């Protein structure tokens, strides 16, 4: 691994302490965090909401063959990428 040249910066001591406190808080928050993967299949309404698109747009993509779908009863499910 190649290291880049170091640059020295002058930082106010108060700002440095604030940054250290922020890093400690972020570390604390992330320590117990768990990443939950998206389900493989999502209802059309959830898929549209996740993408910030209208349900009509998602239905148009389905008709155009851009998305893989399946039915669970009357619910149209979209496969997550």
N, C-alpha and C positions, 0 to 999 in steps of 0.2 A: 504494500500500500504506500502510495506516495503522499507525503504531507505537503500542504501548501505553506508558503512563507507566512510567518506570524506577523501580525500588526499590533502595536500597542496603542491602546486608547486611554484617554483620561476620562474617568467617570466619577461623578459626584458620589461621595460615600453614601449619602442617603438614598440615591437612586440605586446603587449597587445593593444595599440592604433590602430595598423594596423588591428588586429582581430576585434576590435569594429567597425572600419570603414567598414570592409568587411561585418559584420553582418548587419549594418545599410543599406548598399547598397543592400544586398540580401533581406532584409525585404521590402525595397522600391520597388524592382522589383517584389516581390511576392504579394504585397498588391493588385495590380490591375489585377493579373493573373486570367485567367479563364481556367478551365479544360474542354475541349471538348471531349466527349466520341467518340470512333471510331464508324463509321456507322456499323449497324448490318451486312450488306452485302457489300463486296468489290469486285471490278473486280479482276480477277486472277492476272493481272500484278501488281496491287497495293498491293495485299496480299503477293505476292512473294517478292516484293521490301521491304515491311515492315519487313518480316522475314529474309531478306538477303539470300533468296534461289532462285534458277533458276525456271523459269516457268515450265520447264520440270519436276523438282522435285515435284512441286505442282500438276501438272497433274498426276504424278505417284501416289501421295497420294490420289487424287480424285478417280483414277481407283481402288485403294486398299480399297476404302470405308472409308478412315480416315477423310475425310472432307465432310461437308454438302454443297451441291451446288444447284444452280437454274440457269435458263437461263432467261436473259432479252434481248429479240431479239436474236442477235448472240453472245452476251456477256455472258461468264461464270462467275457467281458470287459465291464467297466463303463466307460462314457464319463465322463471327469473333467469337472467343471463348468468 
